[in-house]
Amino acid sequence: MRIVYAGSPGIAVPALKTLADLEQAGAHQIVGILTNPDSPRGRHGKREPTELSVAASLLSEKRKAQGLPALMQLKPEKLSAEVLEQLVRLKPDLLISFAYGHIFSPQFLELFPQGGINIHPSLLPRYRGPTPIQAAILAGDKETGITIQTLAKEMDAGDILLQTRFLLSGEETTGDVSALVAHKAAALLMDLLKRPGQGLLRGQPQAHEKATFCSLIRKEDGRIDWSASAARIAARIRALTPWPLAWTLHGEQYLFILEGKPFTQGELGTETKAPAPSGTVLGIDKQGGILIQTGEGVLGVTRLQYRSKKALIWKAFLNGVRNFIGSSLG
Protein backbone atom coordinates (compact mmCIF):
# COMPACT_ATOMS: atom_id res chain seq x y z
CA MET A 1 0.00 0.00 0.00
CA ARG A 2 1.33 3.46 -0.94
CA ILE A 3 1.08 5.80 2.04
CA VAL A 4 1.26 9.56 2.48
CA TYR A 5 2.00 10.50 6.09
CA ALA A 6 0.93 13.90 7.45
CA GLY A 7 2.18 15.37 10.72
CA SER A 8 4.44 18.01 12.23
CA PRO A 9 5.45 17.84 15.95
CA GLY A 10 7.66 15.31 17.67
CA ILE A 11 4.68 13.26 18.85
CA ALA A 12 4.26 12.10 15.22
CA VAL A 13 7.85 10.89 14.73
CA PRO A 14 7.71 7.36 16.25
CA ALA A 15 4.75 6.49 13.98
CA LEU A 16 6.86 7.50 10.95
CA LYS A 17 9.56 5.12 12.16
CA THR A 18 6.91 2.39 12.40
CA LEU A 19 5.96 3.02 8.78
CA ALA A 20 9.64 2.86 7.81
CA ASP A 21 9.99 -0.51 9.57
CA LEU A 22 6.94 -1.84 7.73
CA GLU A 23 8.40 -0.55 4.46
CA GLN A 24 11.65 -2.43 5.13
CA ALA A 25 9.56 -5.56 5.65
CA GLY A 26 7.91 -5.00 2.27
CA ALA A 27 4.43 -4.49 3.71
CA HIS A 28 3.84 -0.87 2.69
CA GLN A 29 5.59 2.05 0.99
CA ILE A 30 5.87 5.65 2.17
CA VAL A 31 5.54 7.78 -0.95
CA GLY A 32 5.30 11.25 0.59
CA ILE A 33 5.34 13.40 3.71
CA LEU A 34 3.01 16.31 4.42
CA THR A 35 4.22 18.66 7.14
CA ASN A 36 3.97 22.30 8.12
CA PRO A 37 6.32 24.90 6.62
CA ASP A 38 9.57 25.82 8.35
CA SER A 39 8.83 28.41 11.05
CA PRO A 40 10.79 30.91 13.20
CA ARG A 41 12.07 29.46 16.46
CA GLY A 42 14.34 30.45 19.29
CA ARG A 43 15.59 33.82 20.41
CA HIS A 44 16.85 34.83 16.97
CA GLY A 45 13.78 33.67 15.05
CA LYS A 46 15.69 31.39 12.69
CA ARG A 47 13.37 29.37 10.46
CA GLU A 48 13.58 25.68 11.27
CA PRO A 49 11.80 22.57 9.96
CA THR A 50 9.23 20.64 11.95
CA GLU A 51 10.40 17.68 14.01
CA LEU A 52 8.68 15.33 11.58
CA SER A 53 10.47 17.00 8.66
CA VAL A 54 13.84 16.44 10.37
CA ALA A 55 13.00 12.76 10.91
CA ALA A 56 11.85 12.41 7.30
CA SER A 57 15.10 13.95 6.06
CA LEU A 58 17.10 11.43 8.07
CA LEU A 59 14.97 8.65 6.60
CA SER A 60 15.67 10.01 3.11
CA GLU A 61 19.42 9.93 3.76
CA LYS A 62 19.13 6.31 4.85
CA ARG A 63 17.17 5.53 1.68
CA LYS A 64 19.78 7.15 -0.56
CA ALA A 65 22.52 5.14 1.15
CA GLN A 66 20.56 2.02 0.16
CA GLY A 67 20.23 3.21 -3.44
CA LEU A 68 16.55 4.10 -3.03
CA PRO A 69 14.87 7.38 -4.04
CA ALA A 70 14.63 10.17 -1.46
CA LEU A 71 11.36 10.67 0.40
CA MET A 72 9.33 13.54 -1.03
CA GLN A 73 8.35 16.22 1.48
CA LEU A 74 5.59 18.75 0.90
CA LYS A 75 5.40 21.76 3.25
CA PRO A 76 2.43 23.79 2.06
CA GLU A 77 0.78 26.68 3.87
CA LYS A 78 -2.52 25.47 2.41
CA LEU A 79 -3.65 22.28 0.70
CA SER A 80 -3.99 24.03 -2.65
CA ALA A 81 -4.77 22.66 -6.09
CA GLU A 82 -1.02 22.61 -6.78
CA VAL A 83 -0.45 20.38 -3.75
CA LEU A 84 -3.21 18.05 -4.93
CA GLU A 85 -1.52 17.78 -8.33
CA GLN A 86 1.78 16.84 -6.66
CA LEU A 87 0.06 14.18 -4.60
CA VAL A 88 -1.74 12.72 -7.64
CA ARG A 89 1.67 12.03 -9.20
CA LEU A 90 2.60 9.94 -6.16
CA LYS A 91 -0.35 7.58 -6.81
CA PRO A 92 -1.10 7.17 -3.08
CA ASP A 93 -3.51 4.60 -1.64
CA LEU A 94 -3.86 5.72 1.99
CA LEU A 95 -3.44 8.92 4.00
CA ILE A 96 -2.29 8.66 7.62
CA SER A 97 -2.45 11.82 9.73
CA PHE A 98 -1.14 12.52 13.22
CA ALA A 99 -1.09 16.07 14.66
CA TYR A 100 -0.91 17.69 11.22
CA GLY A 101 -3.22 20.57 12.12
CA HIS A 102 -5.04 20.92 8.80
CA ILE A 103 -8.60 19.97 7.86
CA PHE A 104 -8.82 17.71 4.81
CA SER A 105 -11.52 18.54 2.28
CA PRO A 106 -13.59 15.80 0.62
CA GLN A 107 -11.82 16.66 -2.65
CA PHE A 108 -8.46 16.08 -0.98
CA LEU A 109 -9.50 12.74 0.53
CA GLU A 110 -10.72 11.53 -2.87
CA LEU A 111 -7.06 11.28 -3.88
CA PHE A 112 -6.72 8.22 -1.65
CA PRO A 113 -8.58 5.09 -2.84
CA GLN A 114 -8.22 3.49 0.62
CA GLY A 115 -9.32 6.70 2.38
CA GLY A 116 -7.59 8.30 5.33
CA ILE A 117 -7.00 7.57 9.01
CA ASN A 118 -6.12 9.86 11.88
CA ILE A 119 -4.33 9.18 15.17
CA HIS A 120 -5.94 11.18 17.98
CA PRO A 121 -4.61 11.25 21.58
CA SER A 122 -7.88 10.86 23.45
CA LEU A 123 -10.62 8.34 24.06
CA LEU A 124 -12.96 9.58 21.35
CA PRO A 125 -15.64 10.85 21.34
CA ARG A 126 -14.15 12.61 24.39
CA TYR A 127 -12.02 15.66 23.58
CA ARG A 128 -12.42 16.15 19.87
CA GLY A 129 -10.17 19.02 18.80
CA PRO A 130 -6.55 20.18 18.83
CA THR A 131 -5.57 19.90 22.55
CA PRO A 132 -6.92 16.62 23.97
CA ILE A 133 -3.91 15.88 26.18
CA GLN A 134 -4.10 19.29 27.86
CA ALA A 135 -7.87 18.90 28.23
CA ALA A 136 -7.51 15.57 30.03
CA ILE A 137 -4.96 17.01 32.48
CA LEU A 138 -7.03 20.15 33.13
CA ALA A 139 -10.10 18.03 33.84
CA GLY A 140 -8.20 15.85 36.31
CA ASP A 141 -9.03 12.69 34.36
CA LYS A 142 -7.81 9.43 35.86
CA GLU A 143 -7.25 7.90 32.43
CA THR A 144 -6.90 8.87 28.81
CA GLY A 145 -5.95 7.06 25.63
CA ILE A 146 -5.38 6.99 21.91
CA THR A 147 -7.86 6.47 19.10
CA ILE A 148 -7.19 5.61 15.47
CA GLN A 149 -10.21 6.71 13.45
CA THR A 150 -11.20 7.13 9.84
CA LEU A 151 -11.04 10.69 8.52
CA ALA A 152 -14.51 12.21 8.21
CA LYS A 153 -16.04 15.52 7.13
CA GLU A 154 -16.46 16.64 10.75
CA MET A 155 -13.39 17.01 12.94
CA ASP A 156 -12.48 13.82 14.82
CA ALA A 157 -15.89 12.29 14.08
CA GLY A 158 -14.75 9.27 12.05
CA ASP A 159 -15.35 5.62 12.85
CA ILE A 160 -13.12 4.12 15.54
CA LEU A 161 -10.69 1.53 14.16
CA LEU A 162 -8.58 0.89 17.26
CA GLN A 163 -8.45 2.40 20.73
CA THR A 164 -6.20 1.94 23.74
CA ARG A 165 -6.39 3.50 27.18
CA PHE A 166 -3.92 4.11 30.01
CA LEU A 167 -4.02 5.53 33.54
CA LEU A 168 -2.91 9.00 34.63
CA SER A 169 -1.29 9.49 38.03
CA GLY A 170 -2.24 13.17 38.32
CA GLU A 171 1.41 14.27 38.23
CA GLU A 172 2.09 14.17 34.47
CA THR A 173 2.73 17.22 32.33
CA THR A 174 1.56 17.52 28.75
CA GLY A 175 5.15 16.77 27.75
CA ASP A 176 5.13 13.54 29.77
CA VAL A 177 1.84 12.32 28.30
CA SER A 178 2.86 13.34 24.75
CA ALA A 179 6.03 11.24 24.98
CA LEU A 180 4.00 8.25 26.17
CA VAL A 181 1.35 8.76 23.49
CA ALA A 182 3.98 9.01 20.75
CA HIS A 183 5.27 5.49 21.42
CA LYS A 184 1.90 3.90 22.22
CA ALA A 185 0.43 5.38 19.04
CA ALA A 186 3.25 3.93 16.95
CA ALA A 187 2.56 0.46 18.37
CA LEU A 188 -1.19 0.87 17.79
CA LEU A 189 -0.57 1.90 14.18
CA MET A 190 1.60 -1.19 13.70
CA ASP A 191 -1.29 -3.36 14.96
CA LEU A 192 -3.71 -1.70 12.54
CA LEU A 193 -1.52 -1.94 9.46
CA LYS A 194 -0.84 -5.61 10.10
CA ARG A 195 -4.54 -6.34 9.68
CA PRO A 196 -5.65 -8.09 6.51
CA GLY A 197 -6.17 -5.43 3.85
CA GLN A 198 -9.93 -5.80 3.55
CA GLY A 199 -10.49 -5.14 7.26
CA LEU A 200 -8.22 -2.12 7.55
CA LEU A 201 -10.87 0.60 7.50
CA ARG A 202 -13.83 -1.21 9.05
CA GLY A 203 -14.56 0.70 12.23
CA GLN A 204 -17.18 1.33 14.87
CA PRO A 205 -19.22 4.56 14.62
CA GLN A 206 -18.71 6.96 17.51
CA ALA A 207 -21.44 7.83 20.00
CA HIS A 208 -21.70 11.38 18.67
CA GLU A 209 -24.15 12.45 21.39
CA LYS A 210 -21.36 11.89 23.94
CA ALA A 211 -18.81 14.05 22.14
CA THR A 212 -16.90 16.73 24.07
CA PHE A 213 -14.56 19.29 22.56
CA CYS A 214 -11.32 21.12 23.29
CA SER A 215 -9.91 24.27 21.70
CA LEU A 216 -6.57 25.79 20.75
CA ILE A 217 -4.38 27.08 23.57
CA ARG A 218 -2.82 30.54 23.26
CA LYS A 219 0.10 32.11 25.10
CA GLU A 220 -2.24 34.31 27.12
CA ASP A 221 -4.05 31.21 28.41
CA GLY A 222 -1.03 30.58 30.61
CA ARG A 223 -1.87 33.43 33.00
CA ILE A 224 -2.64 32.06 36.48
CA ASP A 225 -5.85 33.08 38.20
CA TRP A 226 -4.89 32.88 41.88
CA SER A 227 -8.55 32.96 42.91
CA ALA A 228 -8.90 29.43 41.52
CA SER A 229 -8.20 26.43 43.75
CA ALA A 230 -4.67 25.16 44.29
CA ALA A 231 -5.66 21.89 42.62
CA ARG A 232 -6.89 23.65 39.48
CA ILE A 233 -3.81 25.86 39.30
CA ALA A 234 -1.52 22.83 39.70
CA ALA A 235 -3.37 21.07 36.87
CA ARG A 236 -2.98 24.16 34.68
CA ILE A 237 0.76 24.27 35.36
CA ARG A 238 1.09 20.64 34.26
CA ALA A 239 -1.22 21.03 31.27
CA LEU A 240 0.69 24.04 29.92
CA THR A 241 4.13 22.45 30.25
CA PRO A 242 6.14 22.56 27.99
CA TRP A 243 4.11 25.26 26.18
CA PRO A 244 3.05 28.01 26.71
CA LEU A 245 3.87 27.59 30.45
CA ALA A 246 1.80 28.94 33.33
CA TRP A 247 2.79 32.46 34.35
CA THR A 248 1.99 35.28 36.70
CA LEU A 249 3.32 38.76 37.42
CA HIS A 250 5.71 39.62 40.25
CA GLY A 251 5.67 43.37 40.17
CA GLU A 252 6.27 44.12 36.51
CA GLN A 253 8.19 40.91 35.80
CA TYR A 254 6.77 37.81 34.15
CA LEU A 255 7.26 34.79 36.39
CA PHE A 256 6.75 31.26 35.07
CA ILE A 257 5.58 28.66 37.59
CA LEU A 258 7.09 25.40 36.35
CA GLU A 259 6.22 22.96 39.13
CA GLY A 260 3.60 23.20 41.85
CA LYS A 261 1.59 20.97 44.13
CA PRO A 262 -1.63 21.71 46.06
CA PHE A 263 -1.64 21.52 49.84
CA THR A 264 -4.33 21.86 52.45
CA GLN A 265 -3.44 23.91 55.52
CA GLY A 266 -3.26 20.77 57.64
CA GLU A 267 -0.68 19.13 55.37
CA LEU A 268 1.87 21.93 55.73
CA GLY A 269 4.67 21.54 58.21
CA THR A 270 4.97 25.28 58.76
CA GLU A 271 3.13 28.12 60.43
CA THR A 272 1.35 30.46 58.04
CA LYS A 273 -1.19 33.15 58.62
CA ALA A 274 -4.43 32.31 56.84
CA PRO A 275 -6.57 33.25 55.20
CA ALA A 276 -4.58 35.70 53.07
CA PRO A 277 -5.50 37.34 49.74
CA SER A 278 -5.16 35.03 46.75
CA GLY A 279 -1.71 35.29 45.20
CA THR A 280 0.04 36.15 48.48
CA VAL A 281 3.41 34.47 48.99
CA LEU A 282 2.91 33.07 52.50
CA GLY A 283 6.28 31.55 53.31
CA ILE A 284 8.22 28.36 52.70
CA ASP A 285 8.02 24.70 53.59
CA LYS A 286 10.99 22.32 53.49
CA GLN A 287 9.05 19.82 51.40
CA GLY A 288 6.44 22.01 49.72
CA GLY A 289 8.69 24.85 48.58
CA ILE A 290 7.36 28.40 48.25
CA LEU A 291 3.80 28.59 49.58
CA ILE A 292 1.27 30.72 47.74
CA GLN A 293 -2.30 31.34 48.84
CA THR A 294 -4.99 30.47 46.31
CA GLY A 295 -8.76 30.76 46.30
CA GLU A 296 -8.91 27.32 47.91
CA GLY A 297 -5.86 25.81 49.56
CA VAL A 298 -2.16 26.59 49.23
CA LEU A 299 0.09 25.94 46.23
CA GLY A 300 3.62 24.75 46.99
CA VAL A 301 5.93 25.90 44.19
CA THR A 302 9.20 24.02 43.77
CA ARG A 303 10.51 25.31 40.44
CA LEU A 304 10.07 28.71 38.78
CA GLN A 305 11.65 31.13 36.33
CA TYR A 306 11.65 34.81 35.45
CA ARG A 307 11.22 35.45 31.72
CA SER A 308 14.60 35.43 29.94
CA LYS A 309 16.24 33.95 33.04
CA LYS A 310 17.24 30.41 33.99
CA ALA A 311 14.74 28.00 35.56
CA LEU A 312 15.59 27.48 39.24
CA ILE A 313 14.70 25.22 42.13
CA TRP A 314 12.85 27.30 44.75
CA LYS A 315 15.75 27.59 47.22
CA ALA A 316 18.11 28.91 44.55
CA PHE A 317 15.41 31.27 43.32
CA LEU A 318 14.92 32.81 46.77
CA ASN A 319 18.66 33.28 47.17
CA GLY A 320 18.57 35.72 44.27
CA VAL A 321 15.30 37.56 44.99
CA ARG A 322 14.77 39.95 47.90
CA ASN A 323 11.47 40.41 49.69
CA PHE A 324 9.68 37.67 47.72
CA ILE A 325 8.03 36.25 50.83
CA GLY A 326 5.03 38.42 51.63
CA SER A 327 4.69 39.81 48.12
CA SER A 328 1.55 39.54 45.98
CA LEU A 329 1.51 37.80 42.61
CA GLY A 330 -0.78 38.45 39.69
C-alpha positions in Angstrom: 0.0 0.0 0.0 1.3 3.5 -0.9 1.1 5.8 2.0 1.3 9.6 2.5 2.0 10.5 6.1 0.9 13.9 7.5 2.2 15.4 10.7 4.4 18.0 12.2 5.4 17.8 15.9 7.7 15.3 17.7 4.7 13.3 18.9 4.3 12.1 15.2 7.9 10.9 14.7 7.7 7.4 16.3 4.8 6.5 14.0 6.9 7.5 11.0 9.6 5.1 12.2 6.9 2.4 12.4 6.0 3.0 8.8 9.6 2.9 7.8 10.0 -0.5 9.6 6.9 -1.8 7.7 8.4 -0.6 4.5 11.6 -2.4 5.1 9.6 -5.6 5.7 7.9 -5.0 2.3 4.4 -4.5 3.7 3.8 -0.9 2.7 5.6 2.0 1.0 5.9 5.7 2.2 5.5 7.8 -1.0 5.3 11.2 0.6 5.3 13.4 3.7 3.0 16.3 4.4 4.2 18.7 7.1 4.0 22.3 8.1 6.3 24.9 6.6 9.6 25.8 8.4 8.8 28.4 11.0 10.8 30.9 13.2 12.1 29.5 16.5 14.3 30.4 19.3 15.6 33.8 20.4 16.8 34.8 17.0 13.8 33.7 15.1 15.7 31.4 12.7 13.4 29.4 10.5 13.6 25.7 11.3 11.8 22.6 10.0 9.2 20.6 11.9 10.4 17.7 14.0 8.7 15.3 11.6 10.5 17.0 8.7 13.8 16.4 10.4 13.0 12.8 10.9 11.8 12.4 7.3 15.1 14.0 6.1 17.1 11.4 8.1 15.0 8.7 6.6 15.7 10.0 3.1 19.4 9.9 3.8 19.1 6.3 4.8 17.2 5.5 1.7 19.8 7.2 -0.6 22.5 5.1 1.1 20.6 2.0 0.2 20.2 3.2 -3.4 16.5 4.1 -3.0 14.9 7.4 -4.0 14.6 10.2 -1.5 11.4 10.7 0.4 9.3 13.5 -1.0 8.4 16.2 1.5 5.6 18.7 0.9 5.4 21.8 3.3 2.4 23.8 2.1 0.8 26.7 3.9 -2.5 25.5 2.4 -3.7 22.3 0.7 -4.0 24.0 -2.6 -4.8 22.7 -6.1 -1.0 22.6 -6.8 -0.4 20.4 -3.7 -3.2 18.1 -4.9 -1.5 17.8 -8.3 1.8 16.8 -6.7 0.1 14.2 -4.6 -1.7 12.7 -7.6 1.7 12.0 -9.2 2.6 9.9 -6.2 -0.4 7.6 -6.8 -1.1 7.2 -3.1 -3.5 4.6 -1.6 -3.9 5.7 2.0 -3.4 8.9 4.0 -2.3 8.7 7.6 -2.5 11.8 9.7 -1.1 12.5 13.2 -1.1 16.1 14.7 -0.9 17.7 11.2 -3.2 20.6 12.1 -5.0 20.9 8.8 -8.6 20.0 7.9 -8.8 17.7 4.8 -11.5 18.5 2.3 -13.6 15.8 0.6 -11.8 16.7 -2.7 -8.5 16.1 -1.0 -9.5 12.7 0.5 -10.7 11.5 -2.9 -7.1 11.3 -3.9 -6.7 8.2 -1.6 -8.6 5.1 -2.8 -8.2 3.5 0.6 -9.3 6.7 2.4 -7.6 8.3 5.3 -7.0 7.6 9.0 -6.1 9.9 11.9 -4.3 9.2 15.2 -5.9 11.2 18.0 -4.6 11.3 21.6 -7.9 10.9 23.5 -10.6 8.3 24.1 -13.0 9.6 21.4 -15.6 10.8 21.3 -14.2 12.6 24.4 -12.0 15.7 23.6 -12.4 16.2 19.9 -10.2 19.0 18.8 -6.5 20.2 18.8 -5.6 19.9 22.5 -6.9 16.6 24.0 -3.9 15.9 26.2 -4.1 19.3 27.9 -7.9 18.9 28.2 -7.5 15.6 30.0 -5.0 17.0 32.5 -7.0 20.1 33.1 -10.1 18.0 33.8 -8.2 15.9 36.3 -9.0 12.7 34.4 -7.8 9.4 35.9 -7.2 7.9 32.4 -6.9 8.9 28.8 -6.0 7.1 25.6 -5.4 7.0 21.9 -7.9 6.5 19.1 -7.2 5.6 15.5 -10.2 6.7 13.5 -11.2 7.1 9.8 -11.0 10.7 8.5 -14.5 12.2 8.2 -16.0 15.5 7.1 -16.5 16.6 10.7 -13.4 17.0 12.9 -12.5 13.8 14.8 -15.9 12.3 14.1 -14.8 9.3 12.0 -15.3 5.6 12.9 -13.1 4.1 15.5 -10.7 1.5 14.2 -8.6 0.9 17.3 -8.4 2.4 20.7 -6.2 1.9 23.7 -6.4 3.5 27.2 -3.9 4.1 30.0 -4.0 5.5 33.5 -2.9 9.0 34.6 -1.3 9.5 38.0 -2.2 13.2 38.3 1.4 14.3 38.2 2.1 14.2 34.5 2.7 17.2 32.3 1.6 17.5 28.7 5.1 16.8 27.7 5.1 13.5 29.8 1.8 12.3 28.3 2.9 13.3 24.8 6.0 11.2 25.0 4.0 8.2 26.2 1.4 8.8 23.5 4.0 9.0 20.8 5.3 5.5 21.4 1.9 3.9 22.2 0.4 5.4 19.0 3.3 3.9 16.9 2.6 0.5 18.4 -1.2 0.9 17.8 -0.6 1.9 14.2 1.6 -1.2 13.7 -1.3 -3.4 15.0 -3.7 -1.7 12.5 -1.5 -1.9 9.5 -0.8 -5.6 10.1 -4.5 -6.3 9.7 -5.6 -8.1 6.5 -6.2 -5.4 3.9 -9.9 -5.8 3.5 -10.5 -5.1 7.3 -8.2 -2.1 7.5 -10.9 0.6 7.5 -13.8 -1.2 9.1 -14.6 0.7 12.2 -17.2 1.3 14.9 -19.2 4.6 14.6 -18.7 7.0 17.5 -21.4 7.8 20.0 -21.7 11.4 18.7 -24.1 12.5 21.4 -21.4 11.9 23.9 -18.8 14.1 22.1 -16.9 16.7 24.1 -14.6 19.3 22.6 -11.3 21.1 23.3 -9.9 24.3 21.7 -6.6 25.8 20.8 -4.4 27.1 23.6 -2.8 30.5 23.3 0.1 32.1 25.1 -2.2 34.3 27.1 -4.0 31.2 28.4 -1.0 30.6 30.6 -1.9 33.4 33.0 -2.6 32.1 36.5 -5.9 33.1 38.2 -4.9 32.9 41.9 -8.5 33.0 42.9 -8.9 29.4 41.5 -8.2 26.4 43.8 -4.7 25.2 44.3 -5.7 21.9 42.6 -6.9 23.7 39.5 -3.8 25.9 39.3 -1.5 22.8 39.7 -3.4 21.1 36.9 -3.0 24.2 34.7 0.8 24.3 35.4 1.1 20.6 34.3 -1.2 21.0 31.3 0.7 24.0 29.9 4.1 22.4 30.2 6.1 22.6 28.0 4.1 25.3 26.2 3.1 28.0 26.7 3.9 27.6 30.4 1.8 28.9 33.3 2.8 32.5 34.3 2.0 35.3 36.7 3.3 38.8 37.4 5.7 39.6 40.2 5.7 43.4 40.2 6.3 44.1 36.5 8.2 40.9 35.8 6.8 37.8 34.2 7.3 34.8 36.4 6.8 31.3 35.1 5.6 28.7 37.6 7.1 25.4 36.4 6.2 23.0 39.1 3.6 23.2 41.8 1.6 21.0 44.1 -1.6 21.7 46.1 -1.6 21.5 49.8 -4.3 21.9 52.5 -3.4 23.9 55.5 -3.3 20.8 57.6 -0.7 19.1 55.4 1.9 21.9 55.7 4.7 21.5 58.2 5.0 25.3 58.8 3.1 28.1 60.4 1.4 30.5 58.0 -1.2 33.2 58.6 -4.4 32.3 56.8 -6.6 33.2 55.2 -4.6 35.7 53.1 -5.5 37.3 49.7 -5.2 35.0 46.7 -1.7 35.3 45.2 0.0 36.1 48.5 3.4 34.5 49.0 2.9 33.1 52.5 6.3 31.5 53.3 8.2 28.4 52.7 8.0 24.7 53.6 11.0 22.3 53.5 9.0 19.8 51.4 6.4 22.0 49.7 8.7 24.9 48.6 7.4 28.4 48.2 3.8 28.6 49.6 1.3 30.7 47.7 -2.3 31.3 48.8 -5.0 30.5 46.3 -8.8 30.8 46.3 -8.9 27.3 47.9 -5.9 25.8 49.6 -2.2 26.6 49.2 0.1 25.9 46.2 3.6 24.8 47.0 5.9 25.9 44.2 9.2 24.0 43.8 10.5 25.3 40.4 10.1 28.7 38.8 11.7 31.1 36.3 11.6 34.8 35.4 11.2 35.5 31.7 14.6 35.4 29.9 16.2 33.9 33.0 17.2 30.4 34.0 14.7 28.0 35.6 15.6 27.5 39.2 14.7 25.2 42.1 12.8 27.3 44.8 15.7 27.6 47.2 18.1 28.9 44.6 15.4 31.3 43.3 14.9 32.8 46.8 18.7 33.3 47.2 18.6 35.7 44.3 15.3 37.6 45.0 14.8 40.0 47.9 11.5 40.4 49.7 9.7 37.7 47.7 8.0 36.3 50.8 5.0 38.4 51.6 4.7 39.8 48.1 1.6 39.5 46.0 1.5 37.8 42.6 -0.8 38.4 39.7 
